[in-house]
Amino acid sequence: MVDIEMITEQEAMRMLKVSSRATIWKYTENHNFPKPIRTHPKQYLKSAVENWILSGGINQKSS
């Protein structure tokens, strides 16, 4: 069975070392940050956030 780990928006912000939800939104709009899997409360797939960071984070070109 596949272990899928979800993290809250606050945990994602800690991983990115940002303090603003608006920053997460800007990263999603302009830098291909993964969209939340759940919207209330916002939850992200931990592996998707980690892959985004390892792939260059905000240094990626948006598509």
N, C-alpha and C positions, 0 to 999 in steps of 0.2 A: 504494500500500500504506500502511496506517495504521501509524504508529510508536507502539508502546505501550511506555512507559517504566515500569519497576518500580523501587521503592526498598525498601531494607531497613527493618526496624523502627527501627534506630539512626538512619537518615537521616530517617525520619518524625519521630522524637523531636527531632532537631536542628532540623528545619523548625518544629516547634511550640515549641522552646526549653523542653523538659521533660527531666528526667533519670530518670524512673521509668516502667518498663513498666506499673505499676499505673495511672498517670495515663492512658496510652493506653487501657487497658481501661475506665476510668471514662468517658473521652470517648466510647468506642464504645457503652457501655451507656446513658449519660445525655444525650449531646449529638450523636448521629447521626454520630459519626466513622466514616468508611468501614471496613468489615471488611477484613481482609487477603485478598488474592487467593490467595496460597499460605500454608500454615500452617507448613511446616518446610523451610527457615527462613521466618519471617514476611516476606512481601513485600506491599507496597501499590501500588496504581496511583497513580503520581505525580500525574496530572491530578485524580484524585478527592480526594487530600489537599489539593492547591492550591485546588480548587473549594470544599472545606469551609472552608478558611481565609478565602477571599474572600467566602463566604456568611455570615460572622459567627463561625465557630469555635464556642467554648463559649457564645456569646451566643445561639445558635439554641435554639428550643424543641425538646425531643425529641418524636418522634411515636409 
